[in-house]
Amino acid sequence: MKCTAAMIMIITAVFSLLIGCSGSKGSADAGKKLVIGIDDKFAPMGFRDDKNEIVGFDIDYAKAAAAKMGVTAEFQPIDWKTKESELSSGRIDLIWNGYTITDERKGKVLFTKPYLKNSQVVVTLAKSNLTKLDDLAGKVVGLQSLSSAADALNESPIKSKLKNVTEFSDNVLALSDLKIGRVDAVVIDEVVIKYFMSKEKGTFKLLDESLAPEEYGVGVKKGNDALLQKLQKALDEMNQDGTAAAISTKWFGENKVLK
């Protein structure tokens, strides 16, 4: 009986040790990867190039931050309308792709410090007679659904004077409809439309007035303060050692990263 009891104790101890080691290894492996939710049609922040590879300012910025954290960045294209749900469910670790900081979103996610300034602007065709916000009265305006563009338009007095607002899943579709005349103008991030204007010279123009200034930040799941602190530390180091400035200069021609 004593031998049997001793044997059972040994087997139990070995089994517990194996389970413990297995569990530790799994946790370590999980910690080596950060799954980042993006809109892969949001140039120049995150988009697919001619080789269908995901590139952009935020992509390079996230990769550099992940390297400083000792992890690998994995980019997961998501439906931008469900970004907060993807984060809260654990399917992604971060929302990082021109993600505007708002009071409403602060109630859903944790944010890093702002890293880039932006504003919501109105773009139309270069040949259009529209020049100011009041000219939009009676017109059809497009924008990306559940975006800060929608928030900015909702807060503007011009919203009540529009004929209709058409929502799109991404900015590329909105601009495509603008070019073929299905909408008269599009509310869009300034940083995004300036990129398209540089690629399609003579196609678009901006109205004289913008709708709302804003700032981009990285969204972290509520309660994950440890990840937020590690990420912010990496971003601060990138500002100090020039990494952030180099990435910004690559994509914007100047250092636009906030310190």
N, C-alpha and C positions, 0 to 999 in steps of 0.2 A: 504494500500500500504506500509505504514511504517513497519507494522508487517511482511508483506511478505518479504520485502527487508531485514529486520533484520534476519528473519528465513533463508533466502538464504545465508546471510553472515555467520551465525552460522554453517550451514551445510557445507559450503565451507571450513570454518576454521577447522572443525572436520575432514573432508575428507583429507585435506592437512596434518593434524597432523598424521592421520593414515598411510598415504603414507610415510611420513617422518620416522615414527617409523619402518615401514616395511622395508624401504630401509636401515636404519641404522642397523637393525638386520641382514639383508642379508650380508652386508659388513663385519660385525663382524664375522659371521659364516664362510665366505669365508677366512677370515684372520686366522682362526684356523687350517688350513690345508695347507701343502706344497706338491704338487704333483711332485714327483721326477722321471725323466725318466732314466731307466737303461737298460743295456743288462743283462738279467738274466742267461746268460751262460758265465759269465766273472769271474770265480773263481780265487783268493779268494776274489775279490772285491765285487761282487754281483752275487749270483747264487742260484739255488734251491737245498736244501738238500734232504736226503732220504725221508723226509715227504712232499716234494714239497713246503716247506716254503722258502721264500727268505731270505738268510743270507749272511754274508760276512763282510769284514772290512768296506767298504764304507756304508753298510747298518747300522751297529752299529754306525759308525761315524756320519752319517746323523741323525739317531734317537737321538743321544746325543745332537747334535747341535739344532735340532728342539725343544727338551725339554727346552734348555736354552732360546730359542726364544719364548717359550710359545705357540708353535703350535705342530701339529701332522704330522709326515712324512708319506706320502702315496706313495708307490712305484709302478710305472707304467712301465712294460716291453714295450719296443718300438723297432722298426726296427732301428738299429744303423745307417743305411744309411740315415735316415731322421731325425736324432736327432735335428739338428738346426731348421728344419722346424716345428717340434713338439713344440720347445721352442718359436719360433717367433709367432706361431699361438695361443699360450696361452693354448694349451692342457696340457702342463707341465710347472712347475715353474722353475725347475732346471734340468740341465744335470749333473749327479753325479755318475760316475761309471768308474773310471780309464780313465777320460777324459783328454787327453793330451793338454797342452797349446801350441798353434802354432800361428805364425803371421797371417796366413790365418784365423784361427778361431777367433782371436782377432777382426777381422773386422766384425764378425757376432754376437758375444756374449760378455758379460762382464765376467771377470774371478776374482775369489778370488785369494789371494796369493797362490803360490804353496804349497801343503801340503805333497807331496810324490815324491821322485825321482824314476825314472825308466829308462829303456833303451830298445831299440828294438834289439832283438837277433835272431839268426837262430838256430833252433832245427832240429835234424834229429834222426834217430833210433840209438840206442846204438851200433848196429852191423854194421852200415854204415862205409864206408871208407872215408867219407867226414870229413875233420877236419878244413878247413879254407874257407874263402869266395871265393877264386879263384877256389876252387873245385866245385863250383856251376855251372861253365860254362857248357852249354849243358844240364842242369838239369831242372826239373819242380819244381817250388817253389809255395807254397800255402800261403795265408794270408787272413785276414778278410777284406772284401771290405770297401772302404772309411774309413779306419782306419789310425792311425799314422804309422802302419807297412807298409802300401802302400806308404805313404809319404817318409819313411826312405829308402825303396827299390828304389823308383824313383830317389832319390838323390845319390844312390850308383853307381859307375862305373860297378859293376857286373851285373846290370839290363840288359844292352845291350848284355850280353853274355849268358843269360838264354835261354833255349829252349822255355819255356812258363811260364806264371804266372797264376795260378788258384785262383780265388777269391771265398770266402765262406761267408755265412751270419754270422757265428760266429766261434770262435776258436775251439770249440768242434768238429765241422764238419771237420775243417782243420786237426786237430790232428788224427781224425779217418781215414781220407784218407792217412795220413802219415803212419799209422800203417799197412794199407793194401797195401801200395806201389803205390798208385795212384799219389802221389807227393813224391819228394825226400827230401824235407825240407820244413819248415814252418817258416816264419818271424812272431814273436810274442813278446808280452810284457814279459820282464824278470820276473816280479813279478808273472805273470800268469803261465808261464811254470815251474818256480821253485815250484809252488804249485802242479802242475800235476806230476812233477818228484818226489816229496815227497810221492805222493799217488801211483805212478806206478814205483817203484824203478827198475832200470835196463832196462827200456823201451826206454828212450830218452837220448840224450847227446847234449850239446851245442857246436857250432863251437867256435874256439878260439877267433875270433874277433866279436865284436858287431857292429851294424849298426849306431845307433844314441842314445845319451843320451837325456832324456826328463824329464818333470815334470808334475804331475797331478794337476788339479785345478777343481773347481766347476763352471759350466757355468750358467750365469744368463741372462735373456732377456735384450737386449739393451734398455736403458732408465729406467730400474728398479733399479736405484742407491740406493734407500731406502732399498730394499730387500738385495742388495749386502752388504751394510754397516751393516745391522742387522746380516746377516749371518757371515760376517768376524769377527764381535765383538764376536759372539758365539764361533767361531773357536779359536780365540785368548784366550778366557777364558778357553777353554778346554785344551789348551797348558799349561796355567798357573796353573790350578788346578790338573793336572795329568790325566784328563779324556782321553785325546788323547793318552797318553803313555800307559795307561791300555788297551785300545782297540787295539793298535798296538801290544803290547806284547801278547795279546790273539791270534792274527792271524799270527804274524810273529816271535814271540819269542823274540822280542826286540823292542825298541822304534825307529821307522823309520820316524816318523812324523817330518816334517820340522818346524822350529820356525822362 
